[in-house]
Amino acid sequence: MSARERIRVVAETLREPRSINWISEQADAAWSTTNEELQALVEQGQLRRVEAGETTRYLPDYTRLLFEEIRTLIEENTREELRNELAAITEEIEEWQATYDVETWEDLEQSLADGDLASDELRERRDVIAFWRENEEDRRLIKHALELYSDVEAAREQMTDMADRATS
């Protein structure tokens, strides 16, 4: 990966506002290259600049990332594939609910404080909690994609029709 690619990867995965110095260090890139790349990402609308006192910090545009994820789901999957994935996620969550006799991952997390659990059981439950949280995020995105699927298809058809008319 080039320095600019590394900078983009670091910038796109930020969970909190970070300085140029921090991003530069994480990406193992020169400060000047990091600064140039971050300014380009801000201009492209992929990052936001936040002033924190004397320091400028950067963070991803989470709204844009959300819509890009939804768009990717719609472009790369049929409605049926999305429905099937939603069903598989729901089934897996229901299995965890039955296995651990809980309703939510938070309930499972509370069970970690149970003094009767062996270390391997604790590790297993921590892993399940992580997968469960990831599944809930995926389920949320898939539901949004299904809700918007018809609108995106209609917009795509309209764009294709306009392009066809322009070339005719």
Secondary structure as UniProt FT lines:
FT   HELIX           3..12
FT   STRAND          18..19
FT   HELIX           20..27
FT   HELIX           31..43
FT   TURN            44..45
FT   STRAND          47..52
FT   TURN            53..54
FT   STRAND          55..60
FT   HELIX           62..76
FT   HELIX           79..100
FT   HELIX           105..110
FT   HELIX           111..113
FT   TURN            115..116
FT   HELIX           119..167
//
